[in-house]
Amino acid sequence: MSDAATLLAETPARALLGRFMRHRLALFSAGVLVALAALALLAPVIETLIGVDAEAVDLFARYGPASAAHPLGTDELGRDVLVRLLYGGRISLFVGLTATIAAAIIGTAVGLAAGYAGGRIDAFVMRVTDGVIALPVLPLLIVLAAVDLGKLGLSEDLLNSENVSLYRIVAIVALVGWTTVARLVRASTLSLKSRPFVLAAHAQGAGAFRIMARHILPNLASPIIVATTLSVGNVILLESVLSFLGLGIQPPLPSWGNLLTGAQETIWEAPGLAFYPGMLIFVTVIAFNFVGDGLQDALDPRARDRKTADRL
């Protein structure tokens, strides 16, 4: 194949994939996350294969050791630890991804509108953003998580749903976690709106919404993707902390955070009950951070070059 043909075959997507695959830690971390997500999704299948029930209580099998029937042993109620960890992974990963995506959508809308409008609107929105950033996140989340939902006028069906704690955590994190994306998007929008292609679209009579949606937003993909990926680990940590404090995901729904809560009383009798969910939280957060770092290098090669120069 000639050099010209090779250049033509080197599409932006292939170039991006090639740069990401050269980041070995990010590639390995992505594989770890895919494996964890696949195992969590296959939790019912694995539950059937090993012939256990995640919610079945057997007090005669409390703190059972690892065996063929229970690969990671049993907990304080005789339930299979492995299957409950997989179901807990479903909840923790769902909260991390859903809340982060929701926060990214809010932050993108806020930052894009502020950066494009400029002037007093930009100043007001950024001061609100600074105010949210200045709030202590964990105490604020604890207060919001303790609010009685019955006083907010929500329907009885929702209040009685076992998933209500899940919806609450997603909503709370989304409402306070949009600031980082908003600031990044606003800064990029300020730069992009003075570019020739945006000025040309404006001269042709394109409206503000069309310019933002068709010309500016596609060029914001890189900072949004990187910021979102790096935030997933933090959201999983926040969910785990709230669940550990009894204000997050409530039983019977298992999450890695409330599995840790259940293990704190028996850490000396069965340390594995605390070790397994804690290690899964640690590995997941680290993996998301490495993937975010790899995406940053792949989407912005100049950032990678700056890091190399700094190390030298």
C-alpha positions as CSV (number, residue, x, y, z in Angstrom):
1,M,0.0,0.0,0.0
2,S,1.4,3.4,-0.9
3,D,2.0,6.2,1.6
4,A,-1.0,8.2,0.2
5,A,-3.3,5.2,0.6
6,T,-2.0,4.7,4.1
7,L,-2.8,8.3,5.0
8,L,-6.2,8.0,3.5
9,A,-6.8,4.8,5.5
10,E,-5.8,6.5,8.7
11,T,-9.2,7.9,9.7
12,P,-9.6,10.0,12.8
13,A,-11.3,7.1,14.6
14,R,-8.4,4.7,13.8
15,A,-5.9,7.3,14.9
16,L,-7.8,7.9,18.1
17,L,-8.0,4.1,18.8
18,G,-4.3,3.7,18.0
19,R,-3.3,6.4,20.5
20,F,-5.6,5.0,23.2
21,M,-4.2,1.4,22.7
22,R,-0.7,2.7,23.2
23,H,-1.7,3.7,26.7
24,R,-1.3,0.3,28.2
25,L,-2.7,1.1,31.7
26,A,-5.8,2.6,30.1
27,L,-6.3,-0.3,27.8
28,F,-5.9,-2.8,30.7
29,S,-8.2,-0.8,32.9
30,A,-10.8,-0.7,30.1
31,G,-10.6,-4.5,29.9
32,V,-11.1,-4.7,33.7
33,L,-14.2,-2.4,33.6
34,V,-15.7,-4.4,30.7
35,A,-15.1,-7.6,32.6
36,L,-16.7,-6.2,35.8
37,A,-19.7,-4.8,33.8
38,A,-20.2,-8.2,32.0
39,L,-20.1,-10.1,35.3
40,A,-22.6,-7.7,36.9
41,L,-24.9,-8.1,33.9
42,L,-24.6,-11.8,34.0
43,A,-25.3,-12.0,37.7
44,P,-28.7,-13.9,37.3
45,V,-27.0,-16.4,34.9
46,I,-24.1,-17.0,37.4
47,E,-26.7,-17.2,40.2
48,T,-28.5,-20.0,38.3
49,L,-25.3,-21.8,37.3
50,I,-24.0,-22.2,40.9
51,G,-27.5,-22.9,42.1
52,V,-27.9,-20.3,44.8
53,D,-30.4,-17.5,45.6
54,A,-28.9,-14.1,46.4
55,E,-31.7,-13.3,48.9
56,A,-32.0,-16.8,50.4
57,V,-31.3,-16.7,54.2
58,D,-29.7,-19.8,55.7
59,L,-28.7,-19.1,59.3
60,F,-27.1,-22.5,59.6
61,A,-24.6,-21.5,56.9
62,R,-23.5,-18.2,58.4
63,Y,-19.9,-17.1,57.6
64,G,-19.3,-20.2,55.5
65,P,-15.9,-20.6,53.9
66,A,-15.2,-20.6,50.2
67,S,-16.5,-23.8,48.6
68,A,-17.8,-25.1,45.3
69,A,-21.3,-24.1,46.3
70,H,-20.2,-20.7,47.5
71,P,-17.0,-19.6,45.8
72,L,-16.5,-16.6,48.1
73,G,-18.2,-18.0,51.1
74,T,-21.4,-16.7,52.8
75,D,-22.3,-13.6,54.8
76,E,-23.8,-13.1,58.2
77,L,-27.2,-14.4,57.0
78,G,-25.9,-17.3,55.1
79,R,-26.3,-15.6,51.7
80,D,-23.8,-16.2,48.8
81,V,-21.2,-13.4,48.8
82,L,-20.2,-13.7,45.2
83,V,-23.7,-13.3,43.8
84,R,-24.5,-10.4,46.1
85,L,-21.2,-8.7,45.0
86,L,-22.3,-9.1,41.4
87,Y,-25.7,-7.6,42.1
88,G,-24.1,-4.9,44.1
89,G,-21.9,-4.1,41.2
90,R,-25.0,-3.6,39.0
91,I,-26.2,-0.9,41.4
92,S,-22.9,0.8,42.0
93,L,-21.9,0.9,38.3
94,F,-25.4,2.0,37.3
95,V,-25.4,4.9,39.8
96,G,-21.9,5.9,38.8
97,L,-22.6,5.9,35.0
98,T,-26.2,7.3,35.2
99,A,-25.5,10.1,37.7
100,T,-22.3,11.1,35.8
101,I,-24.0,11.2,32.4
102,A,-26.9,13.3,33.9
103,A,-24.4,15.7,35.5
104,A,-22.5,16.0,32.2
105,I,-25.7,16.8,30.4
106,I,-26.6,19.5,32.9
107,G,-23.0,20.9,32.9
108,T,-22.8,20.9,29.2
109,A,-26.1,22.8,28.8
110,V,-25.1,25.4,31.5
111,G,-21.5,25.9,30.2
112,L,-22.5,26.1,26.6
113,A,-25.2,28.7,27.3
114,A,-23.0,30.7,29.6
115,G,-20.0,30.7,27.2
116,Y,-22.0,31.6,24.1
117,A,-24.2,34.2,25.7
118,G,-21.3,36.0,27.5
119,G,-21.8,39.2,29.4
120,R,-24.0,39.3,32.4
121,I,-25.5,35.9,31.8
122,D,-22.1,34.3,31.8
123,A,-21.1,36.2,34.9
124,F,-24.2,35.2,36.8
125,V,-24.1,31.5,35.8
126,M,-20.4,31.3,36.7
127,R,-21.0,32.9,40.1
128,V,-23.7,30.3,40.7
129,T,-21.3,27.6,39.6
130,D,-18.6,28.9,42.0
131,G,-21.1,28.9,44.8
132,V,-22.0,25.2,44.2
133,I,-18.3,24.4,44.0
134,A,-17.6,26.1,47.3
135,L,-20.2,24.0,49.1
136,P,-18.8,21.0,51.1
137,V,-19.9,18.1,48.9
138,L,-20.1,15.3,51.4
139,P,-22.0,17.2,54.1
140,L,-24.3,18.6,51.5
141,L,-25.0,15.1,50.1
142,I,-25.6,13.7,53.6
143,V,-28.2,16.5,54.2
144,L,-29.9,16.0,50.9
145,A,-29.9,12.2,51.3
146,A,-31.7,12.6,54.7
147,V,-34.5,14.7,53.3
148,D,-37.9,13.1,53.8
149,L,-39.2,12.4,50.2
150,G,-42.8,12.2,51.5
151,K,-42.8,16.0,52.0
152,L,-41.9,16.7,48.4
153,G,-45.2,15.7,47.0
154,L,-44.0,12.5,45.3
155,S,-46.4,9.7,44.5
156,E,-47.0,6.9,46.9
157,D,-46.0,4.3,44.3
158,L,-42.6,5.9,44.0
159,L,-42.1,6.4,47.7
160,N,-42.9,2.7,48.3
161,S,-40.7,1.5,45.5
162,E,-37.5,-0.4,46.6
163,N,-35.7,1.6,43.9
164,V,-36.5,5.0,45.4
165,S,-33.1,5.2,47.2
166,L,-31.4,4.5,43.8
167,Y,-33.3,7.3,42.1
168,R,-32.6,9.7,45.0
169,I,-28.8,9.2,44.8
170,V,-28.7,9.6,41.0
171,A,-30.7,12.9,41.3
172,I,-28.6,14.3,44.2
173,V,-25.3,13.5,42.5
174,A,-26.5,15.0,39.2
175,L,-27.6,18.2,40.9
176,V,-24.3,18.9,42.6
177,G,-21.8,17.2,40.2
178,W,-22.3,19.3,37.0
179,T,-19.9,22.1,37.9
180,T,-16.6,20.6,36.5
181,V,-18.1,19.9,33.1
182,A,-19.8,23.3,33.1
183,R,-16.5,25.2,33.6
184,L,-14.7,23.1,31.0
185,V,-17.5,23.5,28.4
186,R,-17.8,27.3,29.1
187,A,-14.0,27.8,28.6
188,S,-14.0,25.8,25.3
189,T,-17.1,27.6,24.1
190,L,-15.5,31.0,24.7
191,S,-12.6,30.0,22.5
192,L,-14.8,28.3,19.8
193,K,-17.3,31.0,19.3
194,S,-14.7,33.4,17.8
195,R,-13.5,30.8,15.3
196,P,-14.0,31.5,11.6
197,F,-16.4,28.6,11.0
198,V,-18.7,29.9,13.8
199,L,-18.5,33.5,12.5
200,A,-19.3,32.2,9.0
201,A,-22.4,30.3,10.3
202,H,-23.5,33.5,12.1
203,A,-23.0,35.6,9.0
204,Q,-25.2,33.1,7.0
205,G,-28.1,33.8,9.4
206,A,-27.9,30.7,11.6
207,G,-29.6,31.1,14.9
208,A,-27.9,30.8,18.3
209,F,-29.3,27.4,19.0
210,R,-28.3,26.0,15.7
211,I,-24.8,27.4,16.0
212,M,-24.4,25.9,19.5
213,A,-25.9,22.5,18.5
214,R,-24.3,22.1,15.1
215,H,-21.0,23.9,15.2
216,I,-19.8,24.3,18.8
217,L,-21.1,21.2,20.7
218,P,-19.5,18.6,18.4
219,N,-16.1,20.3,19.1
220,L,-16.6,20.0,22.8
221,A,-16.7,16.2,22.7
222,S,-13.1,15.8,24.0
223,P,-13.3,17.7,27.3
224,I,-16.8,16.4,28.0
225,I,-15.8,12.7,27.5
226,V,-12.7,13.0,29.6
227,A,-14.3,14.9,32.4
228,T,-17.2,12.5,32.5
229,T,-15.0,9.4,32.5
230,L,-12.9,10.8,35.3
231,S,-16.0,11.7,37.4
232,V,-17.5,8.1,37.3
233,G,-15.0,6.9,39.9
234,N,-15.8,9.8,42.2
235,V,-19.5,9.2,42.0
236,I,-19.1,5.5,42.8
237,L,-17.0,6.6,45.9
238,L,-19.7,9.1,46.9
239,E,-22.4,6.5,46.6
240,S,-20.3,4.0,48.6
241,V,-19.8,6.6,51.4
242,L,-23.5,7.5,51.6
243,S,-24.5,3.8,51.5
244,F,-21.9,3.0,54.2
245,L,-23.5,5.8,56.3
246,G,-26.9,4.3,55.8
247,L,-28.1,7.2,53.6
248,G,-27.5,5.8,50.2
249,I,-28.8,2.6,48.6
250,Q,-31.1,0.9,51.0
251,P,-31.6,-2.9,51.5
252,P,-32.9,-5.2,50.0
253,L,-31.0,-3.6,47.1
254,P,-27.3,-4.5,47.4
255,S,-24.5,-2.1,46.5
256,W,-20.8,-2.2,47.3
257,G,-21.3,0.6,49.8
258,N,-24.0,-1.1,51.9
259,L,-22.3,-4.4,51.7
260,L,-19.4,-2.7,53.5
261,T,-21.9,-1.4,56.0
262,G,-23.1,-4.9,56.7
263,A,-19.5,-6.1,57.1
264,Q,-18.3,-3.5,59.6
265,E,-19.8,-5.3,62.6
266,T,-18.2,-8.6,61.7
267,I,-14.8,-7.5,60.3
268,W,-12.9,-9.6,62.8
269,E,-15.0,-12.7,62.3
270,A,-15.2,-12.5,58.5
271,P,-12.8,-9.9,57.1
272,G,-13.5,-11.1,53.6
273,L,-17.0,-9.5,53.8
274,A,-15.4,-6.1,54.0
275,F,-12.4,-6.9,51.8
276,Y,-14.3,-7.9,48.7
277,P,-16.6,-4.9,48.2
278,G,-13.8,-2.6,49.3
279,M,-11.4,-4.0,46.8
280,L,-14.0,-3.9,44.0
281,I,-14.6,-0.2,44.8
282,F,-10.9,0.5,44.7
283,V,-10.2,-1.3,41.5
284,T,-13.2,0.3,39.7
285,V,-12.3,3.8,40.7
286,I,-8.6,3.3,39.8
287,A,-9.7,1.8,36.4
288,F,-12.0,4.7,35.5
289,N,-9.2,7.1,36.4
290,F,-6.7,5.3,34.1
291,V,-9.3,5.1,31.3
292,G,-9.9,8.8,31.7
293,D,-6.2,9.5,31.5
294,G,-5.9,7.4,28.4
295,L,-8.8,9.1,26.7
296,Q,-7.3,12.5,27.5
297,D,-4.0,11.5,25.9
298,A,-5.8,10.0,22.9
299,L,-8.3,12.9,22.3
300,D,-5.6,15.6,22.9
301,P,-2.2,14.4,21.8
302,R,-0.8,17.8,22.8
303,A,-1.6,17.0,26.4
304,R,0.4,13.8,26.2
305,D,3.3,15.7,24.7
306,R,3.1,18.2,27.6
307,K,3.2,15.4,30.1
308,T,6.2,13.9,28.5
309,A,8.0,17.2,28.5
310,D,7.2,17.8,32.2
311,R,8.7,14.4,33.1
312,L,11.9,15.2,31.2
